[in-house]
């Protein structure tokens, strides 16, 4: 709850900027296109296509696009910009806002009675005067309806900008989804809905004032919007800028570890903030470009996804190679935390014992009658291909699931096997067992701390983090993850991180 | 030396759709200063096109049009329109502007000071016989058809033009309102020394209001002259147009007692 001013402020900043940019582009385009049928059709078609792209995908697409653009400007023009957070969010949302504004402005303008247009010409108006004195005022109600629709869409969709690094009310939703804290999810949705309604009503007030030529109502609405913006800018200006930004991906363990790192930095009197809920495609690039300073990744993930290796090496060799590869990008592989969060095939302990399955190899003969579930990426990852090849597994059915629901699904028998994570607290909670990977088809997934290029030689920073290295074992991490999936105050990432530090700090 | 006509059409032609539709075909017509000319014709006769050529709402293909002695093709059309009053069919008022806003629009475009515009609006409301206090701040949709057309006339006169063009101004009104408005305008025309060209499809209205009547048919000017001149025309179409008012007059004469105190 203490985050509300920050989240809400960021949300309003990104929404208002996106809407303003969207209007700045759409309104002139609509005016130019209103008497040009070909351009009009093309614009509306394009805007409709943009609208069919899911908001999350559109936002995610802007990140690599801007990253490439930033690299180009750095190479050619000698300056670079951050492709992280605010900018991609504003651009994607602005694009998203265009359809209703374009469509309603064109509809509104072309709905003006031709007799009135003729009169405007007849009394001696220039085309520009006709536009500003007659056409726009008459089209205003329809245009405002479009602007209100766009505002509501943008404010709603802005919750999806969390994974590309833009703080928003979506932070509540994403954090809540990952830690199964439904109060958080509902609160995030509720706050975004209230904000959307307030902005919509303020715009309605302005529209009403303009229509009835009530200066008071127009001014009140305008003041309301201005006050909203001002109120949101104040905390941004007043808030001291944290020097260190700790990144976290979108799952519970990452929320806990980022909180732990931030607490360690603060304990060493280094100001730190967390940027949680980043997409796994975004977070590495964000570190490389210095938008975040530190985060925890997993050796096998980087090996397979970031560097596209398909072979599997023994863990020490893999870590060594990874360290060398990362060093080429000036990224420091600072060290391992001490546990692994690997993929593992997981079954209920009771069921596995009954039919005598203890390792992945034991599954081979039975797989054809069994179903398997994995997270959204597992079946397209090289590990899955590796497992299938090494053990000759073919399952009757495979399903994709939200990770948090997989464990309950396998415990209840809805699926027979899941591709779970070894550090997940739910393995203990549901009395599940991880099957041994005797043939080493699954690469090692040591949790490793990565530092951004600009922190390579930051000794104070490194000194604050060093006590974490090698301290956290798999049992402790599992318990921390289990604690963090609760719904009470003691299950917030901060509280769990403090608990974890008490447990491991004295080692 | 005869005075130069205020509006002079000389061999003017206009066609649409790449020449497939000839709207105005070689028309020559002079309108003298202070004259009230009615142009009569059916739909598609080219009468509206002819009117719009004068203030360049439509550009002529051929011929020459002079207004106050100047070739209109050499005048900025925006400035030309601001100095010619134009009354649209059924008003053509701006629905989002008040009566005062509508009437004051051309002076505003010409950059008159606000106080002057305001005074002129009041003057015009008196002139078209609308109550200042009652009508000034109303929106067009709150007015009757007759009131709207009075506002339309006031708007046309606002910037003190010498010329007023009227496109079927009274066509959509009920007969009583139409009569009253026609008479009122006729008075204004005389008192203000205006030169008026009015388009109508109604020959009776044309004969009753205008000094001179021009008859258009199929883009051509068939005849022009005073009611008496037209009566004497040998053209079959003109004769047909003249028959209706004549028959109406005869039948009314027979039906209504001559000595009746109406």
Interface residues (C-beta under 8 A of the other chain):
Chain A: X113 X115 X116 X118 X119 X120 X121 X122 X123 X124 X125 X126 X129 X133 X134 X137 X138
Chain B: X55 X57 X78 X79 X81 X82 X86 X88 X89 X90 X92 X93 X94 X95 X96 X105 X106 X109 X110 X155
